[in-house]
Amino acid sequence: MRPARVTLWLTAAIHLIMCSVGAAAADPHLILERTIPLENLRGRIDHMAIDRVGGRLFVAELGNDSVDVVDLQTGKVHERINGLKDPQGVAYLANQDVIIVANGGDGSVRFLRAGDLSSLGTTALGSDAVRIDPSSGHVVVGYGNGGLAVLDPVTRSKLEDIGLAGHPESFQFDPKTGRVFANVPDAGQIAIIDLKSRKQVATWKTPGLAANFPMALDSAAGRLAVVFRRPAKLALLDVATGAVTASLESCGDADDVFFDGKRGRIYVSCGDGSIDIVQRSPKGLGLIERMATSSGARTSLFVPELDRLFVAVRAGWLGSKAAVLVFRPSP
């Protein structure tokens, strides 16, 4: 093992021990309900998507060139989609029972019938994140050096390109205003796109904060949560003005963030091996717990309808296996 890797492993181990000691002092706010093993899996895990009705979780396994289909009732991998090229984004189109996989390796967006995993077609883009526009049902994909592509999910053809100043990371739809908020870290901005005109209509800058990757939207409260990596900080922005209304230091290497409206919380999952559980109040933001997970477990998915937080854990250096951790918020 190389000296640099030994140092990194020891740092992660010390972090996990300290987090565990701190968590033991009080009742956990996230209870580990189940661990779902992902067998014979190597490399990094990226985004996840959910089929709530069918009880299926789709896990994009970038380092393994595969997507696992997890049966949430049995807690086991039901099927694996192989032969992909660095799958990064995954989405599920419920009204058509279709899985959509965005591949960073060959730039393809692949459409598969969820019932038998047969191919429905491919669109070439150079893609990453993928979302479903809740108002139109169109597939929107962040791709290339700076753009959002709007795809027809039936014909799988590209309807339109929305140009951006850099590659978009996380982006969120606001059904109340018909806008899209997109993190564009290479350009040091948050882009606001009008869906009707298909154009960027505003640019928000956050001086002193860089590497804005994960994002979540609370449309009802008019707040946008953005987590930065340099420095590691969670910020709340007013969706009308872009002004930062509250901020808090966060765990490191953040990759996903979610609002828990039921409890007034925010969950941030980080590659340093922890989840930040943040409480919102009229006074601002407060860290109520930093829970240990596993080094590199930066990807997560909170599903309010199921009241569960899913965290993807990659295989470890010392032989630990990849898995999905299923947490139940408490109380």
N, C-alpha and C positions, 0 to 999 in steps of 0.2 A: 504494500500500500504506500503511495507517495506521501511525503511529509505534509504537503498542502492538504491532501485529502484526510490525513489523520487529524490535522488541526481542525478542519471543518467538521469532521465527525464528532470530535470531542466537544466542540462548541455547541453542536446540536444536542448532544447527550446531556451536557450541563444545563442547557436551556430547558429541556424536557423535565429533568429532575426538579429544577427550581419551580417550574410551572406546576408540577404535580404536588409539590409540598404546599404551595400557596393554595391550590384548589382543595386540598384535603382539610383546610381549616374551616371550610364552610360547605354547605350543601351546594352541589353543582347546579348551574342554571341550564345546562345541557346534559341530559342523561343518555349515556351510550346504551341504546336499546338492542342493537344487533350489529354484528360484523359480517359482511358478505364477502367471502374470499373471491378474488379474481385469479384463477389458476393459470399457470404457465404464461405469465405476463411480465414483460420487461419494459423498461423505459418510462418516460413521462406520460402522465395522464392529463388530458385537457378537459374540455367542457362536457357537461351532462345535460340530458333532456328527459322529460317525464311524459308518460302516457298514463294520466290519472285514472281513466276509466278501465283500461286494460291492466293496470298495475304493473307497468313495465318501466324500467329505468335504462336509458341508453347512455353508455359511457364511451367517449372518444378517447382511444388509447394511442396517442400520437407516436410514442416510441415503439409501439408494437404493430403499427399499420393495421389496426383493427378497431372495431366497435363491438362492445359486449352488450347483449340484451339480457338484462337482469329481471327475473321474475320476483317481484317484491312479496308475493304471497309465500313462496317457498324459500326465499332468501338465497337463491342460487342463480348462476348464469344459465340462461335457457339456450342461447345461441350466440355465436360469435361471427361477425362479418369480417372476413379476412381480405387480403389483397388490396387494401387501401394505401394511400400515400400521405403519410403524416396527417391523419385526420385531426383537425383542430376544433371546428365547430360542428355541433349536431343539434337538430331541431326535429320536432314531431308535429306533423300536420294532422290534427285529430279528425277533421271532417273528411279526410281522404285516406286515413290510416297509412300515412306515408312518412318514412324516415328520410331526412335530408342531411347529408354529410358534406361539410366543406373541407377539402384536402389542401393543406399548404404545400405538400410535396410536388404535386403536378398541377395545382391550380384548379382542380375540377370540383364542381358541386354535383354530387351524385344523389339521385332520387331512387329510393327502394320501397317496394311494397312491404309493409311491416308484417303482413301475414306469413309470407314465405321468403322474405328477403330477396326477392327477384328484382332485377334492375328495371327501372322505368325510364331511364335515360340519364344523360350527363350534360352539364353545361360547363364550358371552359371559362374560368375567370382569373384564378390566382387568388384564392380565397382564404378566409379565416373565420370570423364570427358570423353566425347566421341567426336570423330572427324572423318571426312571422308578424306581419303588420296586422294588428287586431281589427282594424277598420276595414281593410280591403281583402285580407287573406293572402296578400302577395308575400313572397319570400324575399327578404332583404338581406344581402350579404355584404360584409365589409371585406374589401379585397385590394390587392395590388399596392401601389405606392400612394394611393389616396383616392378612395371612392367607395360609394355604396351602390350596389347593383340591385335593381328591382326586377324580380323574376316572376313569371306566370307559373304557378305550381302545376297547372294542367299541361300546358304545352312545353314547359321548361325553357321557354325562350326569354331572353333579356328584354325587358320593356323599356328600361331607362337606366342611365348612369347619372349619379349625383357626385360631382367632383369635390374633393376635399384637399386640404393642404398637406396631408400626410396619411399614412396608413391608419385607419380607424381601429381602435381596440373595442372595448365595450360600447354599446349604444342602446338607448332605451326610447320607446315610443310613449308619447303623452297623448292619450285619447281625448283629453279635455281640450287641448289646444291644436291638435293635428301637427305637432312638431316632433322631431327626433333630436335627442341630445347624444352627441358622440364624443368620446375621448380621442383626441389626436395628439398623443404624447410627443411624436417627433417634431410637431409644429408648436408644442407648448401651449395647446389651446383646447377648449371645449367648443365644438361646433354645434350650432343650432340650425336645423334644417326644417324648412316648411314643406310638408308632404304634398300639399296641393300644387305648389309651384315647382317642387323638386329642386329647390335651390337653398344654399346656405344663406341664412338671413341675418345671422349674428355670430360674433366670435367673442368668447370669454377668455380672459387671461387670469392667471392666478400667480402673481409675483411671489417668488420665494418658494414655490411648490412646483415640482416637476415629476415626470414619469407617472402620469395619471392613467392607470390601467382599469381597475374595476369601477363600476358605476351602478347605482340603483336609483329608482324613482319612486317617490311617494307623491302621486299625482294629487290625491285628495288634500294633502297638507301643503302642496306647492313647494316641496323640497327635493333636491337632488343630492344624493350622497356620492362623493367621489373620494377614492383613496389614492394617495400619492406614495411613491416609493422613495423619492428624494426631496425632503426627508420623509420618513414613514409617518404619514398623517392622514386622518379621516377628516373631511370637510363637508359641511352642509351648505348648499347654495340655494338661494331663492330662485325659483324657476322663472320668475318674471324679470329679474334684473341681473342675475348672475352673481350677486353679492354673497360673500361668505358670511353666513349667519352664526356659525359655530364650528369649532375645530377641536381636534384631540389627537395626541400622539397615538399611533397604531402599531401593531405588530409588523414585522418586516417581510418584504417580498409579497405584498398583498396581490391576490388575483381575483377574488370574488367578494362582493358585498351585497347584503340583503336587508330589507326592512321587515321586521316582525310587527305588523300593525296591531295585533292583538295585545301585545305586551309593551308596546312602545320601545322596542329594542332595535338594535342594528347588529348584524353578525358580519364579521370580517374574517375571511380565511386566508392564511399566510403561509408562504413556503418556508418560513423559519420554524415551522412546526407548531403553530398555535392558532387558536380562534379567539378573536376579541369579541366579548359580549358587552355591548355599549347600551346604556340606558339614556333615552331621550326625556327631557323634562323642560318646563318653561325656563329653567336656569341655564340650559345648554346640554352638553353631553358629558357622561361620566362612565368610566370603565368600571364595570361591576365584576368582571372576571376575565382572566386570560387563561384559556384552557389548552393544555398540551394535546397535540395530536401526533404527528410524525413529520420529520424533516422532509420537505418537498411536497407536503399535502396542502397545496395552495388552491386546488379546485374544489368548489362546493356548489350545492344547489339547495335553496330553501323553497319548500312547496307549502304555502300557507294552507291550501285546501286539505293537505294531509297532516299539517302541523309537524313536519319533519325536516331536519337538515341533513343532507347527504354530503359526506366529505370523502373525496377520492384519495387513497394512500398508495403511492407507488412502491414497488418492490425496493427493499433496502440493500445496502452494501453487504450486510452481514447475514444475508439469507432470508430476511423477513419477506413475507409474501404481500403482493398487492391486494388491496381490499377496498370496499366501500363501507365507511362507518355511518351508521344511521343513528342520529341523535333526536331525542324527544325533548323539546323545551319544557322547562319547569319554572314556576308552577303554571 
